[in-house]
Amino acid sequence: MAEKTNLQSLKNVVEHCELTGTEFLEFTAYVLHIHRYLSDPLHLSQLGLDSVATVDVYELLVTDRVTKRKVVLDSSLSVYIQSGQVTEGSCVKLTECSVKYDETDLQQRSFLVVHQLTVEFERHITLSDTSHIPWCDDCDEIEKTASPLTSSRGYYINTWSSVELEGEVWKRGNIEKLDGLGDVSPVDVYSLKELSKNWRVLKGPTVVVKVLSKKRILHYAKPFKNDKWPLQAHFTVCDRSGCATLVLWNSLCPDLYHRLQEGHVLLIQKYTVKKSFHHVDHYRPPLPDGLTMYDIDINVNSHHPVGIVIVISPETIPSCLNLPAIQYNIIQRKDLGCFPSDYVCDITGLVTYVGRFFRERMTGKSDLDTGGFWISRWLELKDQSSQKTFKVLIYRPAEINIYNDVMPGKVLICRHMRIVSNISHIHGSKDDRNMYLTSTGSTYIEIVTGNCALPQVNDVVTWSQSYKEELTMGGYYSYPPIPTTLAELKNYYEDLKITTSEELRLELGKLSYREHKRLFIQGQMIAVKYQTKTLSRTRKQEDIRMEVIVNEPLYHHFEQELSSTVIKPPFSYKFDRDMIDNLIQFPSVFNRALDSSELVVSDESKGCFMIYWSGLNSKILIPTIWMCGTVSTDLTTLLHNSNHMFKHTRNNKDIMEILQSAKQCNGQKFLLVIDAYKPTYNITEIVLNTAYKL
């Protein structure tokens, strides 16, 4: 190809180059959106592939600022997405492309496949409304819809987690409600108790139920099977006679899942009933008083038969049906210690801290699934009953939009939370149980925006209006704390796996974007530095550094590497809505993540220690960030008592005493507990959580 082209004619130009053997010149485009979906046999046949390196497929919606089209990425390019190098707004150069025809389709649809690209990191556009950009003339109706370009799938999955489904096909917002039962007489409504006894002979009679809770979508797609809607949505529903499980199948999930909420009253017809096949839910929310859970599933599908689910205005329900009220089990912070581990409850409180997102690899997920991660973050909530906060580890629930909107200063109601007590190291009644709450499969989060019918919530809202303490976000956060002795650590981690220094390089190299991993490795100390950024009277940041060499031979061995190592401490930041939103979001959801250097740390002067270690066998440098927070000034004592977040400072006298005590560590061997995290595609953060002298 001797001349440059535009996006409108790109497919024709690529095809011409393939037929004539002409060299393809690179084409520059901007990424408007990133889509991901699971591969299936149809996708492989459409692209003429025998197999792929991953089970998922990435599409880019790209533009040259004049028109737009979708392109399919070769599976070898998935790393650009999962490492965070290509995000919405990125400028990419397409350097190798091909055109593939769908030979299974008589309409001869074709797709543009990108095999090689480069990222222009210095060029980036800010995304606004892109709907005005027209599609290329040769884009068919399928390409213009919010559904995959190839395969039999009818939906997209989240870029960062395969348990989250997304796209315009998922209807949201309020659902139309029917006044009364319509043409159904109350005497024709069956109770769940009657249904549980006679379901083998009854053919989907009318039931009227209330939604108590809903679970995360069950996504059971398999790469070896063509299936457009491999989805299930489970709801716990009740009437005055008992409770049962409502299961929405297939295409009903995108239509109804996000629009059906706790408290909705449903009229259900034309369904099938089966014995419950799913496993026992150990963390099921408490049922209304006196009601029993029947082991039946009410299965509603869009075919065979065509199910009917209608939402009814609760005010118009006949009084004879008498549906139970939604019950809340709100506990206050002062009472948290009175409840056992695994107790399911509700909490409400003012958000005082919002942690950064981190991803954990799912057990049992193949490495071929590049999005096989759970997404979670830590929150701290406070109510008027205690000076202590609720520490909450919350996994991203069904209501993704609400989860992203959680900010410091908001009052939340968190439904169906599970209490976790860390009691493995408890020796006496005064030992801290390090309790926290975590989400369950039924967790629901509500942001309080006005007057609430619950007095406990209104009390928190009133109290929060006079709350003057600092609100923070982001930074390193580790909870519950690690045991202070090596013997307790072995009890805490029954299957403790120690990483060798050779394996450490591999483990850190495998980290995906925003993935967190805890590693255990043996090492010896090389040097300790203390660095702080202090604001002078002119508000200019000044670096203050202090250093002590612990092991002279190792220090000289790594001297060049030590001098070039740059470490950015993972401090928390003062809450600033205009700047902070992007810091905690994933860049493919909004724009490229904000550089944390633009934010204001939550203390005017804040510093941390940098401790450099070497492996025992392989002379590998392990640069770690470490923060102490106890009153001791002896380093070997402090290493057993690290804090769970970077927010404390020490005076210069204490710092110098700690540095001088580091010389006692010369020749000592330590077991290091490190928390590795990949905040950007080219940085790996290594925080020293704890170190045990061996």
Secondary structure by P-SEA (a helix, b strand, c coil): ccccccccaaaaaaaaaaaacccccbbbbbbcbbbbbbbcaaaaaaaccccccccbbbbbbcccccccbbbbbcccaaaaaaaccccccbbbbbcbbbbbcccccccbbbbbbbccccccccbbbbbccccccccccccccccccccccccccccccccccccccccccccccccccccccccccccccccaaaaaaccccccccbbbbbbcccccccccccccccccccbbbbbbbbcccbbbbbbbcccccccccccccccbbbbbccccccccccccccccccccccbbbbcccccccccccbbbbbbcccccccccccccccccccccccccccccccccccccccccbbbcbbbbbbccccccccccbbbbbbbbbbccccccccccccccccaaaaaaaccccbbbbbcbbbbbbccccccccccccccbbbbccbbbbbbbccccccaaaaaaaaaacccccbbbbbcccccccccccaaaaaaaccbbbbbcccaaaaaaaaccccbbbbbbbbbbbcbbbbbbbccccccbbbbbbbbbbccaaaaaaaaaaaaabbbbbbccccccccccccccccccccccccccccccccccbbbbbbbbbbccccbbbbbbbbbbccccccaaaaaacccccccccccaaaaaaaaaacccccccccccbbbbbbccccbbbbbbcccccc
